[in-house]
Amino acid sequence: MIKHIFNSCLFLILVSLLPSCGGDSDDVTGSYKIYSYGTTSCDDPEFNQSFEVDDDGCSNISGVEVCISGNVTLNADNTFVINATLSSTGFSEDLSGSGQYTASGNTITICDDGECIDGRVDGDEVTISIPAEDGCILTIKGRK
């Protein structure tokens, strides 16, 4: 009888410790430096573009230098902040936003002003796809 109680208690203790056994493998928190930006599914196919940036955050697209700088930050309190700027000669667009996020495995759902979108964290990379104007899907990728 005592052995049965002991085994039951040991089992309950081990089960209660299981969530902490995985280490940080599902930890999506951190700051991800944006390295890629693109648009897909646009009503006008000419707007479908994507590029990866160099160490300065810039890329040459059809002879035009386009730069994106910023970070996607997923905080431990389930808030997120995107501080990003897309710029080119005579053009600058603020892509910043903030709100709440939830994580389930490597899928994240970020919500801002009641609108939610899904993203993905794979290892040290985050991908967030945002519906934009003209039917476009804006995809931002960042790396820790």
Backbone torsions as a table, in degrees:
resi	resn	phi	psi	omega
1	MET	NA	-46.3	180.0
2	ILE	-65.3	-39.2	178.8
3	LYS	-62.7	-39.7	178.8
4	HIS	-64.2	-43.8	178.7
5	ILE	-63.9	-44.5	179.2
6	PHE	-59.8	-46.9	179.9
7	ASN	-63.2	-39.9	178.5
8	SER	-64.1	-43.6	178.3
9	CYS	-64.2	-43.3	178.7
10	LEU	-61.4	-43.3	178.0
11	PHE	-59.6	-46.9	-179.9
12	LEU	-62.8	-39.6	178.1
13	ILE	-64.3	-45.5	-179.8
14	LEU	-63.5	-41.8	178.8
15	VAL	-63.6	-39.3	-179.2
16	SER	-68.9	-22.3	179.5
17	LEU	-88.1	-14.6	-175.8
18	LEU	-54.0	-44.4	-178.5
19	PRO	-58.2	-26.5	-178.8
20	SER	-90.3	-4.0	-176.3
21	CYS	-75.2	-20.2	-174.3
22	GLY	-79.6	-2.6	-178.0
23	GLY	66.1	-142.6	-177.1
24	ASP	-100.0	19.0	-174.6
25	SER	-61.8	-29.7	178.4
26	ASP	-102.9	10.1	-178.5
27	ASP	-79.3	111.6	-178.3
28	VAL	-95.6	-5.1	-175.5
29	THR	-65.9	152.2	176.6
30	GLY	138.7	178.8	179.4
31	SER	-107.9	129.5	-177.3
32	TYR	-115.9	117.1	179.2
33	LYS	-76.3	128.5	-177.9
34	ILE	-69.0	129.1	178.8
35	TYR	-126.4	-7.1	-177.4
36	SER	-148.5	145.5	-178.5
37	TYR	-146.0	140.3	178.0
38	GLY	-164.0	161.4	174.2
39	THR	-125.6	138.9	178.0
40	THR	-136.0	168.7	174.9
41	SER	61.5	21.4	-178.9
42	CYS	-69.3	147.5	176.4
43	ASP	-57.0	-39.7	175.7
44	ASP	-102.1	110.2	-176.5
45	PRO	-55.2	-21.8	178.0
46	GLU	-63.7	-22.4	-180.0
47	PHE	-84.2	-8.8	178.0
48	ASN	-75.5	108.3	-178.4
49	GLN	-146.0	154.6	171.7
50	SER	-151.1	151.3	177.4
51	PHE	-154.3	152.2	170.5
52	GLU	-106.3	147.5	-175.2
53	VAL	-102.6	158.6	176.4
54	ASP	-82.9	-170.8	-178.0
55	ASP	-61.4	-24.4	178.7
56	ASP	-86.2	-3.1	179.8
57	GLY	86.2	16.5	-175.3
58	CYS	-121.5	160.0	177.3
59	SER	-148.0	150.1	178.5
60	ASN	-98.6	117.6	-180.0
61	ILE	-117.6	111.2	179.7
62	SER	52.0	42.0	178.0
63	GLY	83.0	2.8	179.8
64	VAL	-114.5	127.8	177.8
65	GLU	-78.7	123.8	178.3
66	VAL	-120.5	133.6	-177.0
67	CYS	-124.8	144.4	171.1
68	ILE	-133.1	132.7	178.3
69	SER	-134.0	146.3	176.5
70	GLY	143.8	-175.6	-176.1
71	ASN	-139.8	153.4	167.1
72	VAL	-109.6	122.3	-178.5
73	THR	-118.2	124.4	175.3
74	LEU	-107.8	112.1	-175.5
75	ASN	-89.7	157.5	-178.8
76	ALA	-64.4	-22.8	179.6
77	ASP	-87.7	17.4	178.4
78	ASN	65.6	29.1	169.8
79	THR	-107.2	153.5	175.4
80	PHE	-128.7	154.9	175.3
81	VAL	-138.1	129.4	171.4
82	ILE	-113.0	114.4	174.2
83	ASN	-111.4	105.0	-176.2
84	ALA	-149.0	146.8	176.2
85	THR	-134.1	131.7	174.8
86	LEU	-106.1	127.6	-176.7
87	SER	-143.8	157.7	174.9
88	SER	-154.9	-178.8	-179.6
89	THR	-58.1	117.2	178.1
90	GLY	73.4	13.6	-175.7
91	PHE	-142.7	136.6	174.9
92	SER	-151.7	131.2	179.6
93	GLU	-129.8	128.4	177.7
94	ASP	-83.0	122.9	180.0
95	LEU	-108.2	21.2	-173.4
96	SER	-76.9	154.4	176.8
97	GLY	-171.0	168.0	178.5
98	SER	-155.7	163.9	179.4
99	GLY	166.6	-149.7	-178.3
100	GLN	-108.7	154.0	173.1
101	TYR	-139.1	156.5	170.5
102	THR	-125.5	155.7	-179.7
103	ALA	-131.3	139.0	174.7
104	SER	-139.2	104.9	-173.8
105	GLY	65.0	-125.9	179.2
106	ASN	-101.8	10.6	175.9
107	THR	-97.6	131.4	174.8
108	ILE	-117.2	147.2	173.6
109	THR	-120.6	118.4	179.3
110	ILE	-108.0	138.9	-176.7
111	CYS	-128.4	134.7	178.9
112	ASP	-139.6	120.5	-180.0
113	ASP	52.8	42.1	175.6
114	GLY	82.9	-7.0	176.7
115	GLU	-100.5	131.3	-176.8
116	CYS	-122.5	143.5	175.3
117	ILE	-136.9	155.7	179.2
118	ASP	-95.9	149.0	174.9
119	GLY	-137.2	-175.5	-176.1
120	ARG	-145.1	139.6	172.9
121	VAL	-118.8	121.2	177.0
122	ASP	-122.8	105.3	-178.2
123	GLY	62.9	-118.2	-178.2
124	ASP	-100.9	20.9	-179.8
125	GLU	-124.3	144.2	176.5
126	VAL	-122.4	141.7	175.6
127	THR	-129.1	127.1	179.1
128	ILE	-128.1	126.4	178.7
129	SER	-113.8	126.4	-172.0
130	ILE	-122.9	126.3	174.2
131	PRO	-61.1	133.7	-178.0
132	ALA	-127.0	-171.4	-178.7
133	GLU	-68.3	160.3	174.7
134	ASP	58.3	32.5	177.6
135	GLY	75.4	1.4	-176.6
136	CYS	-74.1	150.5	169.9
137	ILE	-111.9	118.4	179.2
138	LEU	-90.2	124.1	178.7
139	THR	-117.2	125.9	177.7
140	ILE	-115.1	133.3	176.6
141	LYS	-121.7	139.3	178.5
142	GLY	-134.1	158.4	-178.4
143	ARG	-132.9	137.0	178.2
144	LYS	-65.7	NA	NA
